[in-house]
Amino acid sequence: MAVDHAPGCVLYPVHWLRHSVAAVNLLLTEADEGPPDRLSAAALLNSLEYHADLEAWATVTLLDVARYASLLGNGRFDEMCSCGAATG
């Protein structure tokens, strides 16, 4: 079930997308900026793959991608939540 996080929360879709894209970048460039968040990177790529296979792929939004990817975390992103929405 999708959770609506507050705009300042780390898991708010736009912030989570930025985090995940940065994680993918770290994995690809092997930059020395700390350990990449492999779970977020994988969830982002899996969500993009899922949406690319949809018949209506051209109308998918970044919000759709972020919400679906956060569901793929199966609660493993909950500790990142800074607004309390993940804990009810």
N, C-alpha and C positions, 0 to 999 in steps of 0.2 A: 504494500500500500504506500503510495506516495505521501511524503510529509512536506508540508509547506514551512520552510525555514524563514526566519526573519532576515531582512535585507543585510544586516550586519554580520550574520552568521557565516562561518567558514563553509558550511554546506549549502548556502544559498546558491542556486544554480550557476550564476555568473562567476562567483568566487571559486566554486568547485571546478568549473570548466577551466579557469585560469590555472588552478593548481594542477589539474590533470594534464593539461597541455605542457606545463612546465616539467612535469614528471616524465612525459614522453620525450621531451627535448633532452633532459638529463640522461635518459637511457640511450638515446641515439648519439649524443655528442660525447658522452662519458666525461662531462664536465666535473670538475673537482669542487662542487658546491654542496656536498653532503649527499647522503644516500637518497636515491630517488624513491618515490612512493609507487612501487610496482603495482600494487592493487588498483590504485586510481588510474594509472596509465593503462592497465589491462581493461578495466571497466570502460574507460573512454573508447578505446579501440573496439571493444566488443559491441558497444552501443552504436558506434558509427557503422560497423558491419551489419548489425541487425537492421538499422534504418535504411541502409543502402539496398537491402534486399526487399524492402516494401514496395508495393506498386506505386504508392504515393510518395516515393522518396524525395521528389523535388519540392514538396511542401513541408518537409521536416524542418523544425526550428532547433536552434541551439538549446532552447529550454526543453524540448522533447528529448534531445540527446542527453542532457544533464540529468533529467529526472529518471530516464530509463537506466542510465549508468549507475545512479545512486541506488537503485533497486537491486542491481547486480551485486552490490556489496553485501547484500543479505545481512544488514545490521553492522557490518564491520567498519562502516564509516561513522557510526553513532558517536564514538569517542571524539570525533572532530567537531561535533555540533557545539556551537557556542551560544545558541539561543534557547535550548531546552526542548525544542520540538521533537527531537529523536527519542527523548525519554518520556514523552507524554506530557 
